[in-house]
Amino acid sequence: MQKKPVAKRPAMASTGAGGRFSYFVKRAVANMRQNTFVNAVTVGTITLALLIVALFLLVFVNLESAAESWSEKVQITVYFDRELAPQEQGDLKNKIMGLGGTARVAWVGKDEALKRFKGRLRGQETLLEGIRADILPASFEITLKKNSRSSEAVEAYVTRLRAIPGMGEIQYGEEWVRRFNTFLTFMRVVGALLGAFLVLAVVFIVSNTIRLTIYARRDELEVMSLVGATRMFIKMPFLLEGLLQGIAGGLMSLLLLFVTYELFLHNSGNFLTFNPVTAGLAFLPPEYCVALLLSGGMLGIVGSLTALRRFIGDLTNC
């Protein structure tokens, strides 16, 4: 009668740290090969879990980018009843630029103001016949730096701006600035809560899936404990296995996310009224992709640790 071939276990090359680590890696790879189905389920679960997180990150990153673009509209306008001489313009502009938080200052003369007004009434220019530029005020348009666009920062800036001699009427849309900053704060809080919930859900799912792998080899764990193997010696191959599974799941989730992103870009014209490319829709930045891969590895390790804790404790208590 022909004997069934037994899978060969890797042997430890040397007793040093390098030999042990090499043995643990080979053992982890061998375990994954012997339990292909369970490992495929684990990698697939990690992939889907990380894909959900990645989709959330993609939406959040693009919302942050859109919010950053909108925040550039936080602008302060100083109106003057008369045209300022070039010397006056230069002096006031230098004083405004000297205020902390100023990003850019532009002078808009009466003629330019009328030109812009006509541009907004394109197709109805006849309404402005006989109107001269003198009826419109000249102005300074002030754009603030990113860290000076909150409600409190804008109000403090306007207070300092009013203290400059020769300033005209100042308008900056207080209510719009307040609502916009409230919206940004709300979006970030909701994003943080959803992100934390997704991370906890992913750890729970991955931990229970990896537990299937350990259930499949519980007899092996008992034998290793009986022959005197230490906790770390038993755990290490499973931890490395979880790390490899997590990284594989991270790579697969990034690949699926990129495919979804490309398909959305090329087919969005069929169901959207705007072009995502011209709207600035971007893929995850490189640092987010690296973080997702590292998160996959950490999820695999944490899932393995969580699943091993109960079994190792039971073994040592036997």
Secondary structure, 3 states (H helix, E strand, C coil): CCCCCCCCCCCCCCCCHHHHHHHHHHHHHHHHHHCHHHHHHHHHHHHHHHHHHHHHHHHHHHHHHHHHHHHCCCEEEEEECCCCCHHHHHHHHHHHHCCCCEEEEEEECHHHHHHHHHHHCCCCHHHHCCCCHHHCCEEEEEEECHHHCCHHHHHHHHHHHHCCCCCCEEECCHHHHHHHHHHHHHHHHHHHHHHHHHHHHHHHHHHHHHHHHHHHCHHHHHHHHHCCCCHHHHHHHHHHHHHHHHHHHHHHHHHHHHHHHHHHHHHHHHCCCCCCCCCCCCCCCHHHHHHHHHHHHHHHHHHHHHHHHHHHHHHHHC
